[in-house]
């Protein structure tokens, strides 16, 4: 069944958190035809919570029937309100929407119309690990994967992560936070790029380098506009007009700064041993992306730390795989 068309959600902005996803979201959201929701999560989370038995079907592109459990699970999700669609209106749409993707399509269209626009889109960084599922649900959708040098991501993450956020949730964080950042960044970036090669084509997937976006925003946004088949609008570069502040202690995001190169500089702001540790753990990923290696030598002590962290990662991912397998087996058993 061919469902390819331009519809909603037309776009997902993805990437490792702290990579500039909010900057890109704000730029695109200022396009006259495009409304980009911010971190709603619900399309994937509701499915995993309320109908996980359909995940495989969805990845293969099969329609998922809409039922009360899915409707309730989605509307009860704590970030649904970010879409700006009234819950009663959403329930009314569900009445004559036979499929899950069809219902969400109508939700994002309503979101766009409420903003005076044509197309609705979504920015949820963690969706970088769910692109095959999203492509199965919305075959027409496009994906923009923003990638930033992982060491600058780490500098930002060290200030942001915590017990309930990012790699701060991992036990490794307490003893080796920089290594946790390296593993986290490597995992997100490599998962997204691998899934893109296997499941998506160049017509559906494009990468945006954060460093290029902030140094040459108009050129990059013109390229993105071509990818989205939308006319370029200067309002995307001017997204910050009338909103920028200079409140001391607030982040660039909170101050609504324009595209600003050099907000982080790992070469000057990251300790030499931390640079070397990051290199030991994520060096191949950095090299694949054409990013420079650290100039600092890697000491035997740092190599031992990296080896210990990589062994922890192997155990951690093995436990996660077993947990996922047991959960799926339980779902199959209950559905039998």
Secondary structure, DSSP 8 states (H G I E B T S, - for coil): ----SS-SS-EEEE-STTSSHHHHHHHHHTSTTEEEEES--HHHHHHHHH-GGGHHHHHTT---B--HHHHHHHHTSTTGGGG---HHHHHHHHHT--BHHHHHHHHHHHHHHHTT-SEEEEE-GGGGG-HHHHHHH-TT-EEEEEE--HHHHHHHHHHH-BTTBGGGGSTHHHH-HHHHHHHHHHHHHHHHHHHHHHH--TTTEEEEEHHHHHHSHHHHHHHHHHHHT----GGGTTTTTTT----TT--TTTTT--S-TTS--HHHHS-HHHHHHHHHHHHHHHHHTT----SS---HHHHHHHHHHHHHHHHHHHHHHHHHHHHHHHHHHHH-
